[in-house]
Amino acid sequence: MKHIIKFLFIGIFLVSCAKTENSIQKDPFNEPLIKKMRTNVFYPGSSLYNNNPDFTFNFEYDTYSRLIKKIGGDLTIPISSGNVKVFTDKIYTTLVYSGQNVTVEDFSSSADFSAVLNTKYFTLNDLNQIEKKEIPNENNYLLKKQTFNYSDKHITEIKTFFPNLPYIPTDPDSYILTYLEKFYYDINGNLIRSEYFRQQNGINKGERIIRTFEDYDNSINPCKRLQLLDEFFYRSLSKNNYRKYTEIHYYNEILGSASTTTWSFNYDGKGQIIIL
């Protein structure tokens, strides 16, 4: 009897391990692994990167082709006139996986300065897509939780909640604060627009941001595997690469600000974007 129980336990354990391994091995991307990228490719004219071709981001992956490290980031230095950001290869970001959970944090490899952790917690679904994201804050009321909805493998909505904010239903001036961002794509699977709304008790009120993504090329998108990094999130959502981005802010439907950025990428003989 003891042997039967022992074999049953071993069998259950092996099946469980097999399921976990199969889940991890699912790779939603068919693109090659990007190991290195010049910082100025997607940040034209940025004072932080100064269009310096020697500044690069370096990326590392595990045996399941999951991003586990990005080397290179910005360091904030206080000066008399305020704060200035400079690029350094002594800042790095780690992505630590535990089942379907991922912890993303920043660190410093220098003894001369430390890095702000900027901790973020992700939960992935069975397709290794982002299902939930949590952003902690020293102010417990500003703890931010996000849920992600999909259609045909594309993100369609991100809902943001602040679960620890106080809410008194009997108080007419009290409300539940949330944010909602909706995403729209063209027939090629490229993101063309997102609409971001501030909501009070589920009703749009106050801030609204319209983001448009235009002038796509036909090159493979090198950022698709970088979706868990905030600076590459919007770029990771499309099949190809947008070369024009516009962001318009409204407050109570009154125009507040608008800005547009354009890119002129270089391509190789096969029409693929050059990132080094």
Buried (B, 14 or more C-beta within 10 A) or exposed (E): EEEEEEEEEEEEEEEEEEEEEEBBEEEEEEBEEBEEBBBBBBBEEBEBBBEEEEBBBBBBBEEBEBBBBBBBBBBEEEEEEEEEBEBBBBBBBBBEBEEBEBBBBBBBEEEEEEBEEBEBBBBBEEEBBBBBBBBBEEEEEEBBBBBBEBEEEBBBBBBBBBEEBEEEEEEEEEBBBBBBBBBEBBEEBBBBBBBBBBBEEEEEBEBBBBBBBBEBBEBBBBBBBBBBBBBBBBBBBBBBBBBEBBBBBBEEEEEEEEEEBEBEBEEEEEEBBEBE
